[in-house]
């Protein structure tokens, strides 16, 4: 693999990369299948996204404490295989003439739940796999991979859909999870599990321990509230941008793809710069500046107009926003893992993911109603105005000192 964090990390990174590319290649395939194959109405297509997020988040709640008491690699392999089987059922049912909207909804919930569990297990395993001072570098690699996949995946998926149809892209996504499971299987070395004398019985109070830990730690509490709010407000406008650009402004699909594909490269650049900025300016200053900037730029979408000028506005605004996210997210992820004991990592990450997805689903519905009552551009503008207040939730310097910055960046050299 040739990665400085070791061969085992290389396999974990490769597993993440292949499944992420598969997911982004199949991005938008479910709505297309619902519309083109099953002829579902617009409300059913919207419900497919929101309900999948919300139900998956609720179903995943008990898995946080459950993952704590299990070896992490088998959990990652199992969840990858579950996602493979769920996604593979769609092309099988399609070719047998048995595909229904209900199956799409069930698969969305299963794959979403398995994704939350995989994230919790892989985050806990990453904390075990690399040293504390390497977490920023490791999370930067994951973040950069995600944004490159975000840029390259949808255009590749669009070409594949055009050539072979949306059902085949879902088959490609299913295959990516199988390859991810094989990558995790290649990891060698010990695993991380709970102490052998730990009580493995699941109690109702265990379900809330992840949130209790987050809210008890002042830095985690502020990062949690900021991250969940920002991601929810940004995701709430995503469907509205599609309606605005494709429906009201009549952007051709290739321009719409460019509007969100090109800016994703800024996320890759931000992830590559993150560790160097931390080494030079300190964690708190970098996370504060990038956090403020990512709350300011979305308001620029209020000035989107039809035509090439509007397209360039979206590309510039999204590019600046995603670059800041590429800088902010690895610090956020590293800080979260560093402040969480190993025996709490899975349930903390589960609580974080569950909350984020629930807030996204709720705000999508609320902003959909606002766009119906007013118009998409007004709803997008309101989201941008509210985002301006979110940096007030970021940790203060007294809560997040920079004394360990040198250690955090110790392993980061020229690449």
Buried (B, 14 or more C-beta within 10 A) or exposed (E): EEBBBBBBBBBBBBBBBBBBBBBBBBBBBBBBBBBEBBEBEEEBBBBBBBBBBBBBBBBBBBBBBBBBBBBBBEBBBBBBBBBBBBBBBBBBBBEEEEBEBEBBBBBBBBBBBBBBBBBBBBBBBBBBBBEBBBBBBBBBBBBBBBBBBBBBBBBBBBEBBEEEBBBBBBBBBBBBBBBBBBBBBEBEEEBBBBEEEEEEEEEEEBBBBBBBBBBEBEBBBBBBBBBBBBBBBBBBBBBBBBBBBBEEBEBEEEBBBBBBBBBBBBBBBBBBBBBBBBBEBBBBBBBBBBBBBBBBBBBBBBEBEEEEEBBEBBBBBBBBBBBBBBBBBBBBBBBBBBBBEBBBBBBBBBBBBBBBBBBBBBBBBEBBEBBEEEBBBEBBBBBBEBBEEBBEBBBEEEBBEBEBBEEBBBBBEEE
